[in-house]
Amino acid sequence: MNEMDCKELVEAITAYLDGTLPAADRRRFNTHLENCPYCTEYLAQMRKTIARLGTLDESTLSHDARERLLVAFRDWRTG
Amino acid sequence: MPRLESTDAVRLAALRAGDEHAFAELVDELSPRMLRLARVYVTGAAIAEDTLQEAWIVVLGSLDRFEGRSSLATWILGIVVNVARARGRHESRSRPFSSLSTDDQPIIDPDRFLPPDHERWPGHWAIAPAPWPEHALETAEAAQVIREAVAQLPQTQRAVITLRDMIGCTAEETCNALALSDANQRVLLHRARTKVRAALEQAFDTMEALA
């Protein structure tokens, strides 16, 4: 089995994190990672980016829009 | 058929029985996610709220047909996608087509890597990723960089990264909501994440240079 290079590794990260990388590629990925501080850094940055995406401020429904929804629900119920 | 999540079954029964409290609770729980998803397809807070209203009416009208093949939340998010997409198509006639363009550029600048025929390090980093300044990612500026990078993604990539990374859906839920294959979903997610990371890298490089 040929070694995974950096270029291949960065393209495989999402599959790696999702656990969908075939077992042989997963081993090549891990072997490369053990020997490459740059890819280790890149992977860490991808993980941090993903985590930060999940902590952005959420949009909230305005009070008026919420009220309109409750009215729509009553209309639907009495249909 | 898979069994309904028990909370879903309880909620569904309450909604079908016309329990307004149960409805309000679901609205409060799901609206932030629904709004975020609607904004992938439509512009402006007011239109996003109208889209939500329309989506909820579709949800109520279809409650009897919900079979529990997915969770209630995933099913509702799928309805938001359909309603918002239809609205967005309407809207996009007057929008620049860049946001709808497909994406066929390489994901990472090929110059970041050494050529495949390099004698010592083929396919290895030519310009390695530099460590990010400590705490830079937690700043409001970084959040803004991320928002802008996401806004510039092609629409389907934006939808996938919104569902997976911002809303926290699983791959399967995302595929269901967007009617994508698992492999396609993953390719789109990877492209989107790669571009957001690259935007952060560029912003942090500039910050370092200024500091």
Chai-1 contact restraints between the chains, C-beta under 6 A:
chainA,res_idxA,chainB,res_idxB,connection_type,confidence,min_distance_angstrom,max_distance_angstrom,comment,restraint_id
A,D5,B,G123,contact,1.0,0.0,6.0,A-B,restraint_1
A,D5,B,H124,contact,1.0,0.0,6.0,A-B,restraint_2
A,C6,B,H124,contact,1.0,0.0,6.0,A-B,restraint_3
A,C6,B,W125,contact,1.0,0.0,6.0,A-B,restraint_4
A,K7,B,F113,contact,1.0,0.0,6.0,A-B,restraint_5
A,K7,B,G123,contact,1.0,0.0,6.0,A-B,restraint_6
A,T14,B,R186,contact,1.0,0.0,6.0,A-B,restraint_7
A,T14,B,L189,contact,1.0,0.0,6.0,A-B,restraint_8
A,T14,B,H190,contact,1.0,0.0,6.0,A-B,restraint_9
A,D18,B,A171,contact,1.0,0.0,6.0,A-B,restraint_10
A,Y38,B,W125,contact,1.0,0.0,6.0,A-B,restraint_11
A,Y38,B,A128,contact,1.0,0.0,6.0,A-B,restraint_12
A,E41,B,P129,contact,1.0,0.0,6.0,A-B,restraint_13
A,Y42,B,P129,contact,1.0,0.0,6.0,A-B,restraint_14
A,Q45,B,R197,contact,1.0,0.0,6.0,A-B,restraint_15
A,M46,B,R197,contact,1.0,0.0,6.0,A-B,restraint_16
A,K48,B,L137,contact,1.0,0.0,6.0,A-B,restraint_17
A,T49,B,V196,contact,1.0,0.0,6.0,A-B,restraint_18
A,T49,B,R197,contact,1.0,0.0,6.0,A-B,restraint_19
A,I50,B,D165,contact,1.0,0.0,6.0,A-B,restraint_20
A,R52,B,L137,contact,1.0,0.0,6.0,A-B,restraint_21
A,L53,B,D165,contact,1.0,0.0,6.0,A-B,restraint_22
A,L53,B,M166,contact,1.0,0.0,6.0,A-B,restraint_23
A,G54,B,D165,contact,1.0,0.0,6.0,A-B,restraint_24
A,L56,B,A143,contact,1.0,0.0,6.0,A-B,restraint_25
A,E58,B,P32,contact,1.0,0.0,6.0,A-B,restraint_26
A,S59,B,P32,contact,1.0,0.0,6.0,A-B,restraint_27
A,S59,B,L35,contact,1.0,0.0,6.0,A-B,restraint_28
A,S59,B,R36,contact,1.0,0.0,6.0,A-B,restraint_29
A,T60,B,P32,contact,1.0,0.0,6.0,A-B,restraint_30
A,L61,B,S31,contact,1.0,0.0,6.0,A-B,restraint_31
A,A65,B,E49,contact,1.0,0.0,6.0,A-B,restraint_32
A,L69,B,V27,contact,1.0,0.0,6.0,A-B,restraint_33
A,L69,B,W56,contact,1.0,0.0,6.0,A-B,restraint_34
A,A72,B,I57,contact,1.0,0.0,6.0,A-B,restraint_35
A,F73,B,E20,contact,1.0,0.0,6.0,A-B,restraint_36
A,F73,B,F23,contact,1.0,0.0,6.0,A-B,restraint_37
A,W76,B,L60,contact,1.0,0.0,6.0,A-B,restraint_38
A,R77,B,G18,contact,1.0,0.0,6.0,A-B,restraint_39
